[in-house]
Amino acid sequence: EKYKIDPNSVGRLEVGTETLVDKSKSTKTVLMDLFPNNTDIEGATVINACYGGTAALLNAFNWVESDAWDGRYAIVVAVDIATYARGPARPTCGAGAVAVLIGRNAPLALIDPRERATHASNVYDFFKPDHSVEYPVVDGALSQVCYYRALEDCYNKFCNKVDALNGVDQSSQGGSKDGDHFDADSADYFVFHAPYNKLVQKSYGRMHFVDARRKHARKLEGKNLFAEEKKADEEDESDSPIAKEYLTKPIEDTYSDKALEGTLKNVSKSSYNTRLTDANAASKIVGNTYTASVFFGLASLVDKVGSRGELTNGKTAVVFSYGSGALATMYRLHIRDPTQSANETIGQGRIFTIDEMVKNLNIDQRLASR
């Protein structure tokens, strides 16, 4: 209704959720009541803790860019009720749903599908073995470590892929300067899965930690540098607020280091305020929304930055999605100005813009009216 979209122009609908209405029946089929005259809609329900919506999104991207695409839209719905038993996690509870329209020539675009990296592993940090109980079994400390592991794995791979796509040599002898490499300050904005805001702050700090370790590793590879260059490198590293011993310490031994955590918070504070504050604004009010969380962050970014007229052509947002169990993906979205209809084959003639998104989101007013 808000975007005046004909239900018959939708060809794919997929739901990401872990709040199931039935152990067998897909939640997607429940939403088919919204399409009374259109049964030709692909998609199902995707489940993996907080990652299901992102899996559905990647499926939609692939469909729209494939030979199977028939010119119609895809819709991804990420929805959950986040509930915890009595204890320290209960204050983070929340509930939310986000519907995302997917099509070609969008103002937020995955321009190069190679700009993404995924982490998959088998861990039991958060799971729901008893379907008669609404609360999950959670190992909070393990879950935080799993989040860090997934983030750092995705981030390392993502940096390598982006550098390779940009022709940046990973070795210290390839002629590339440190400023050429992708790092935590390269994107205009970041959007993280946000179970609670403090975890996002600490995780972004760890991205700066990974940057320092990557830079140090590149310099160790250049052992054949001239003595003068080596001395300059040592002086450069001595100016770093991150103690040198952390740069080679096993990374697993750093996850519970409070002194390092404080240092990384200070190192990343300014960049965090610039690149993540807007995306985290809404989740700080609503709380954890599981699968919807990262999409809620993206909506908050569009609403806040877009309303200031700052989400302009050429800017980028890197998104990190995590789901316990564990699956995670990091990908990059590009902001652009669509110039032509992407749906001429179905006669839509629509061009979507950031301004139109901002007008319809209006998140502050909607939250205030609850």
KEROBA-7216 format. One line per 3 residues: number of its first residue (from 1); their letters; for each residue x, y, z of C-alpha. Coordinates in pm, 1 decimal. Layout:
<rs>
NUM> A> X,Y,Z  ...
</rs>
This chain:
<rs>
1> EKY> 0.0,0.0,0.0  277.5,246.2,86.6  466.1,190.1,-236.8
4> KID> 156.8,115.2,-450.5  284.0,-225.4,-558.2  49.3,-462.0,-740.7
7> PNS> 46.7,-799.8,-556.9  55.7,-969.4,-896.1  394.7,-809.0,-965.8
10> VGR> 559.1,-1019.0,-690.6  724.8,-1342.0,-805.6  920.3,-1444.0,-497.7
13> LEV> 842.8,-1423.0,-126.0  1072.7,-1569.6,136.3  1058.9,-1541.6,515.3
16> GTE> 1351.1,-1554.6,756.7  1242.9,-1635.7,1112.5  1304.5,-1862.9,1409.5
19> TLV> 965.2,-1780.9,1564.7  770.1,-2057.3,1394.2  392.1,-2081.2,1368.1
22> DKS> 425.3,-2452.5,1294.6  702.6,-2713.4,1288.8  610.7,-2814.2,932.0
25> KST> 400.5,-2544.8,764.5  607.1,-2260.5,617.9  539.4,-1914.2,757.4
28> KTV> 562.3,-1792.0,396.9  239.0,-1978.6,318.7  56.5,-1779.7,589.1
31> LMD> 151.1,-1457.3,406.8  1.2,-1591.3,84.6  -335.9,-1461.5,209.5
34> LFP> -203.1,-1119.5,104.0  -186.6,-1241.4,-257.4  -538.6,-1378.2,-326.0
37> NNT> -501.6,-1373.9,-704.9  -136.4,-1472.5,-731.8  -26.6,-1828.8,-650.5
40> DIE> 284.1,-1820.0,-871.9  522.6,-1701.1,-600.8  845.6,-1885.6,-526.3
43> GAT> 1016.2,-1907.5,-187.7  969.5,-2065.1,154.2  1076.7,-2006.4,515.6
46> VIN> 1448.6,-2005.0,598.4  1561.2,-2095.1,951.3  1897.5,-2042.7,1117.9
49> ACY> 1864.1,-1837.0,1432.3  1916.7,-1467.7,1345.4  2061.8,-1540.7,1000.2
52> GGT> 1748.0,-1665.6,821.1  1656.0,-1325.6,677.7  2000.5,-1279.5,527.2
55> AAL> 1987.6,-1624.6,366.1  1650.3,-1525.5,218.1  1798.1,-1195.5,97.7
58> LNA> 2090.0,-1367.7,-77.6  1841.9,-1609.0,-237.9  1641.0,-1312.8,-364.4
61> FNW> 1953.1,-1141.1,-500.6  2047.0,-1457.9,-686.4  1695.9,-1498.5,-828.8
64> VES> 1673.2,-1140.6,-953.6  2013.1,-1170.4,-1124.1  1948.4,-1515.1,-1273.5
67> DAW> 1800.5,-1636.3,-1602.1  1499.8,-1753.8,-1399.3  1396.7,-1394.6,-1320.8
70> DGR> 1067.9,-1309.9,-1493.7  1072.8,-934.7,-1428.7  876.5,-942.0,-1105.6
73> YAI> 978.1,-827.8,-757.7  1105.4,-1041.0,-471.4  1006.5,-968.5,-113.0
76> VVA> 1207.0,-1078.3,190.8  1038.2,-1070.2,530.8  1255.0,-1091.4,844.1
79> VDI> 1044.0,-1130.5,1156.7  1089.7,-1255.8,1511.7  989.3,-1230.9,1874.6
82> ATY> 1306.6,-1234.4,2084.0  1235.8,-1384.8,2425.2  1464.1,-1507.2,2702.8
85> ARG> 1406.7,-1677.2,3035.9  1457.6,-1473.4,3350.9  1821.3,-1368.3,3371.6
88> PAR> 2076.3,-1120.0,3233.0  1961.0,-1157.9,2870.8  1595.4,-1073.4,2933.9
91> PTC> 1640.0,-691.5,2916.4  1749.5,-729.7,2552.0  1416.4,-884.2,2446.4
94> GAG> 1232.8,-725.3,2156.8  1009.6,-797.7,1860.1  1005.8,-668.3,1506.3
97> AVA> 942.6,-733.5,1139.6  1099.8,-582.3,830.0  986.9,-637.7,470.4
100> VLI> 1243.5,-571.0,197.6  1154.7,-521.4,-168.2  1413.4,-663.4,-409.7
103> GRN> 1444.1,-574.1,-777.5  1693.6,-456.3,-1033.6  1823.6,-99.2,-1054.2
106> APL> 1761.8,-36.3,-683.9  1894.2,268.7,-493.8  2063.5,30.6,-245.4
109> ALI> 2246.3,-219.7,-460.8  2467.1,-524.8,-431.3  2652.8,-408.4,-740.6
112> DPR> 2916.9,-680.7,-732.1  2798.4,-1008.7,-573.9  3163.7,-1104.0,-517.8
115> ERA> 3182.8,-834.4,-248.1  3074.5,-1069.7,27.0  3220.3,-1333.8,256.6
118> THA> 3058.1,-1603.9,468.8  3144.0,-1795.9,785.4  2983.6,-2132.7,864.3
121> SNV> 3059.1,-2356.7,1162.2  2893.3,-2607.8,1394.5  2853.9,-2466.4,1747.3
124> YDF> 2583.2,-2473.5,2014.5  2589.6,-2119.5,2150.0  2213.9,-2058.1,2116.9
127> FKP> 1957.3,-2321.9,2023.9  1597.7,-2433.9,2085.9  1583.6,-2812.1,2133.6
130> DHS> 1243.3,-2815.3,2308.2  959.6,-2688.6,2087.7  723.1,-2673.3,2384.6
133> VEY> 936.0,-2398.7,2543.9  961.4,-2053.4,2390.4  1298.3,-1970.8,2546.6
136> PVV> 1630.8,-2070.3,2390.8  1919.5,-2247.8,2558.1  2196.4,-1986.7,2559.7
139> DGA> 2562.3,-1988.9,2654.5  2612.8,-1611.9,2662.7  2991.7,-1612.7,2691.0
142> LSQ> 3030.1,-1868.9,2411.2  2782.2,-1682.9,2192.1  2984.2,-1362.5,2219.6
145> VCY> 3303.9,-1545.0,2126.1  3125.6,-1711.5,1832.1  3009.2,-1368.7,1716.5
148> YRA> 3367.5,-1238.5,1731.6  3502.5,-1542.7,1547.7  3243.7,-1512.9,1272.2
151> LED> 3296.0,-1138.2,1237.3  3673.8,-1164.6,1218.7  3661.4,-1455.1,975.3
154> CYN> 3414.5,-1273.9,748.5  3604.5,-947.2,777.1  3941.8,-1099.7,689.4
157> KFC> 3795.1,-1277.2,387.3  3594.9,-969.7,286.0  3904.7,-746.0,299.3
160> NKV> 4100.8,-994.3,90.1  3822.7,-1019.4,-169.4  3771.2,-644.6,-198.5
163> DAL> 4144.8,-583.7,-221.2  4172.3,-847.2,-494.5  3882.1,-694.0,-688.4
166> NGV> 4052.8,-354.5,-662.2  4388.9,-494.7,-771.5  4553.2,-436.8,-432.2
169> DQS> 4843.0,-674.6,-366.4  4820.1,-846.3,-26.6  5194.9,-880.2,16.1
172> SQG> 5421.9,-609.4,150.0  5632.7,-638.9,-165.0  5355.8,-585.5,-417.1
175> GSK> 5380.4,-209.1,-429.0  5048.8,-141.8,-254.0  5040.7,105.6,34.0
178> DGD> 4853.0,46.1,359.7  4601.9,312.1,259.6  4509.7,108.3,-48.3
181> HFD> 4382.6,-186.3,158.3  4020.3,-209.2,268.4  3985.8,-144.4,642.2
184> ADS> 3735.8,-46.3,910.4  3740.0,315.4,793.3  3694.8,241.0,421.2
187> ADY> 3313.8,216.7,407.5  3095.7,518.8,474.3  2868.8,314.8,701.7
190> FVF> 2850.8,-24.1,872.8  2540.5,-216.0,979.8  2576.7,-501.2,1231.1
193> HAP> 2344.7,-763.7,1368.9  2270.4,-604.5,1705.7  2158.3,-832.1,1991.4
196> YNK> 2259.0,-539.2,2214.2  2446.6,-221.6,2133.9  2751.8,-285.4,2352.2
199> LVQ> 2834.3,-596.7,2148.4  2828.0,-390.2,1828.3  3064.4,-132.6,1979.5
202> KSY> 3309.7,-399.1,2095.6  3289.1,-583.3,1764.3  3365.5,-273.7,1560.3
205> GRM> 3665.4,-216.5,1786.7  3782.4,-567.3,1703.5  3768.9,-482.3,1333.4
208> HFV> 4028.8,-213.7,1402.9  4225.6,-478.7,1592.4  4213.1,-705.8,1287.0
211> DAR> 4332.6,-412.4,1074.0  4636.1,-366.8,1302.6  4717.4,-737.7,1291.6
214> RKH> 4682.9,-748.2,913.2  4909.6,-446.3,876.6  5165.8,-602.6,1109.3
217> ARK> 5153.8,-931.6,916.7  5218.0,-751.5,588.9  5523.4,-586.4,739.6
220> LEG> 5656.9,-917.0,871.3  5644.6,-1049.1,516.6  5876.4,-771.0,404.4
223> KNL> 6184.7,-896.9,584.1  6402.4,-804.7,287.9  6335.9,-433.8,329.9
226> FAE> 6631.0,-201.8,364.1  6737.9,-122.3,719.7  6609.4,234.1,690.9
229> EKK> 6266.2,110.8,586.2  6261.3,-140.8,871.1  6341.6,132.0,1121.4
232> ADE> 6060.7,349.8,980.5  5818.7,58.2,1014.6  5919.6,1.4,1377.2
235> EDE> 5871.1,368.3,1458.8  5532.7,363.3,1287.5  5417.8,65.1,1496.5
238> SDS> 5550.9,220.4,1818.0  5300.5,503.7,1770.7  5007.1,259.8,1767.6
241> PIA> 4784.2,263.0,2080.2  4755.6,-116.5,2048.4  5044.8,-281.7,2233.3
244> KEY> 5275.4,-470.6,1999.1  5241.2,-801.2,2185.7  4872.9,-816.2,2089.3
247> LTK> 4960.1,-813.3,1719.1  5104.7,-1165.4,1731.6  4921.9,-1309.8,2031.5
250> PIE> 4681.1,-1597.1,1945.5  4356.0,-1418.9,1873.3  4153.9,-1664.1,2083.9
253> DTY> 4351.1,-1543.5,2386.5  4234.9,-1184.0,2332.0  3857.4,-1227.8,2348.3
256> SDK> 3832.5,-1182.8,2727.1  4112.6,-926.0,2763.1  3948.8,-623.0,2926.0
259> ALE> 4253.7,-399.9,2884.9  4255.9,-463.2,2509.9  3879.3,-414.5,2496.1
262> GTL> 3915.6,-67.4,2649.4  4194.6,24.2,2409.6  3994.8,-87.3,2106.2
265> KNV> 3691.7,108.7,2223.2  3901.9,425.9,2237.2  4071.5,353.5,1904.2
268> SKS> 3740.6,302.0,1722.6  3520.7,554.9,1907.8  3535.6,839.3,1657.3
271> SYN> 3484.9,612.1,1357.6  3203.9,428.0,1537.8  3017.7,753.1,1599.2
274> TRL> 3045.7,841.6,1230.1  2977.3,503.0,1074.2  2751.0,305.1,1309.7
277> TDA> 2555.4,534.1,1542.2  2269.5,595.2,1297.3  2228.1,226.4,1214.3
280> NAA> 2209.7,136.9,1585.1  1967.4,413.0,1685.3  1644.5,217.1,1642.5
283> SKI> 1765.5,-111.4,1794.5  1867.1,73.0,2113.3  1498.4,159.3,2154.9
286> VGN> 1337.0,-165.5,2039.8  1588.7,-423.7,2162.4  1690.0,-748.2,1996.6
289> TYT> 1468.7,-861.5,1708.5  1669.6,-1170.8,1609.3  1639.6,-1216.8,1231.4
292> ASV> 1499.8,-867.7,1177.8  1783.9,-699.1,1367.5  2029.1,-635.4,1083.9
295> FFG> 1747.6,-521.4,852.8  1616.1,-292.2,1123.9  1966.8,-145.2,1141.8
298> LAS> 1969.5,-89.1,767.2  1627.1,78.0,785.1  1750.4,297.3,1071.1
301> LVD> 2053.7,399.4,863.3  1837.8,493.1,564.0  1593.9,681.2,786.1
304> KVG> 1854.6,879.9,982.3  2119.4,948.3,718.2  1873.5,971.0,431.0
307> SRG> 1660.8,1230.1,611.5  1970.3,1450.0,638.1  2030.4,1416.2,265.5
310> ELT> 2365.1,1244.7,325.7  2292.3,900.3,179.7  2406.0,1003.9,-164.4
313> NGK> 2522.9,842.3,-485.5  2856.5,661.3,-451.3  2848.0,599.2,-75.6
316> TAV> 2870.2,247.4,62.3  2740.2,47.9,358.4  2896.9,-278.8,472.0
319> VFS> 2650.1,-514.7,639.8  2737.8,-793.3,884.4  2473.3,-1053.2,965.4
322> YGS> 2520.2,-1325.5,1228.0  2306.9,-1618.6,1336.2  2396.9,-1859.5,1613.1
325> GAL> 2479.4,-2212.9,1522.9  2663.2,-2050.9,1338.1  2624.8,-1871.6,1004.8
328> ATM> 2737.1,-1520.6,915.9  2784.7,-1307.4,604.2  2941.8,-969.1,536.2
331> YRL> 2848.4,-786.6,215.7  2867.4,-436.8,69.2  2577.8,-224.3,-55.8
334> HIR> 2627.3,74.3,-284.1  2404.0,382.1,-283.5  2314.3,499.4,-632.5
337> DPT> 2059.3,706.3,-823.8  1841.9,478.7,-1042.1  1790.8,632.5,-1385.2
340> QSA> 1553.1,393.5,-1556.9  1271.9,153.3,-1484.8  1391.5,-191.3,-1387.8
343> NET> 1050.5,-348.0,-1445.7  948.7,-255.9,-1797.0  869.3,-620.8,-1867.7
346> IGQ> 574.9,-607.9,-1628.6  477.2,-250.2,-1703.0  554.3,-108.1,-1358.9
349> GRI> 755.2,190.6,-1476.0  873.3,250.3,-1118.7  1194.4,414.9,-1003.7
352> FTI> 1257.0,382.1,-629.9  1467.0,641.0,-446.3  1622.7,690.5,-104.0
355> DEM> 1394.0,990.8,-50.8  1089.4,771.2,-106.0  1222.5,519.0,144.8
358> VKN> 1281.9,790.2,405.1  931.7,927.8,358.5  772.1,589.7,414.5
361> LNI> 998.7,468.2,696.3  956.5,761.1,936.9  1089.8,537.0,1215.2
364> DQR> 1104.5,791.4,1498.8  739.1,884.0,1470.2  629.8,522.4,1438.0
367> LAS> 825.6,418.5,1747.2  693.8,713.6,1943.3  334.4,618.7,1856.7
370> R> 359.4,263.3,1995.0
</rs>
